[in-house]
Amino acid sequence: MFPKSSSLLGALLLISACSSTTAQQPEGETARNAVSDVSFVCNADVEPASYTLEEQVLVDQLWEETLTYLRGFADGLTTPTGACLDSAEATIQTVSEDGTIQTDCIAQYRDVELVLKHVQAVLDHPEEAKRCFDPQKDYDVFQLYTPNAAMKTDHEVAGWIDRPTLTAYFSELGGEIGAAGEELARDFVDIAKKADASANFPVDVSYNGLPNLWAAVGWLPFYAENPAAINPRFRGAYAYAEVMGPWGLLRIKSIDGESVGAEIGMTLQLADTFYPYHYHHPQEIYVTLTPAACVGQNEFMVGHWDNPQFEQTEREDGWDVTVDGSDGRSEAWFIPQSSDGHSLAYFERNAIHAFKLKEDCRSGDGHQGLVTVWARTTARDNDQTTHICSPVDGGDTAHPDEAYTCSLTDWEK
Ligand code: ZN
C-alpha cells in the first residue's frame, strides 16, 4: 500500500505520514476537504490513550470489527424487505384484537434515519471517528465483563483488555441468580455460535464473523442486582453489550453539532426465561440472530402503550397502563421470533414489550438461547431507564399470563 521510496529517510517520512491523521497526509486538498466537512465531538470520558505497537494492533483489530458491525447494522436496516422500498420491514406491534401483526418500514422513522446518518458519517470518516474509540480497558463508569476465561485465552484482544469474567461475578453472587449467570457465562460461546446473520445482514455480524468484537466488548449483567426484574433465572440469564453509544466502545457525543442518539450493541438471553413486560422512553430495535431450533422456541410481544388491548388510566404526570395477559390473551400477543421470521422489530417510545424463551427444544442440540443485534435510537434524551411493569398481585415470579401495571411518565416532545 505504500509507494516505493528510494531512501530510508523517504520511507520513514511515509510511515510517519501514514500513522498520523488523514488531514496531515501529503495528498493535500482532497484529503483535507474530505475530513473537514464533518466534525466529531467525543464523549468527555474518552481519554486520549497511547499504545505500544503490539497494543495498537489489537485496538485496530477491535476497531475494524466495530466498523464492520456498524456497516452490517446500517445495511441490514436499509436493505429492502417486505413491502418497503428503501428500508427493511419491521414488526412494530404484535398486540391486536384480531391477531394482526403491524409492520412498517423502519428506515423511515426520523430517529432511525438520524442513527443511520450518524453511522454513515462514521463509516465515511473512520479516522476522525476513531478518536472517539476506546476499548474501555480502564473504563471506570461501571464494571464491564467478558463472559468467561476461555474467551480471553481464545481472543487476544479480550485477553489484553482483561476484563473480569461473568463467571467470577456470578459465582460470587451465588443463589438462583448466580447459578443462572454461571450457566450464561459457561454456555455463552455455544449459544452465540448458533447465530445465523445471513437472513438479515450482508456481512456476518455475529460471533462467528466478528469473534474479537463479541469477546472483547464490555458485557453487563444488567438485571443481576435489580430486583424489579422479578424472575431470578432471567435476572442471571441475560446480558447485553454496547458497541457504539454513550456507554460503549465508540462514544461520539455529536456529529456536526447534532446529538448522536445511536446506541448499538447486542444481547444474549438463555432459554427457559421470561423477560417481563417492560418499557422505556428511547425507541428500540432488535434484529434476531438466533434461528429457532423448534417452532415458537423464542417469542416476543410489543404493543404501543395506548393499545386498546391494554387499559389506560391518566395520572397527573403520565399514565398507568394495565397489561393483563390472563384468559389466553398473552398467547395471542406473543409471536415467534427467529433469524428467519419476525427477525426485525422496532419498539416506539414507551411501547410495552417482553421476551418469552421456552426451555431447550428437544430437536435442538447443545445449549440454547436468544442472541440479537440490539439498538436504541435516542440514547441522550429524556429518561433512559428501562422500567419493568409490576405484577398487580405482587407475586414474586412473573409469568406472561398475569396482570401488570406499567406506570408511564410523560416525556418531552
Ligand atoms: Zn426494551
Residues whose N, C-alpha, C, O or C-beta is under 5 A from the ligand:
A	BS01	ZN	E284
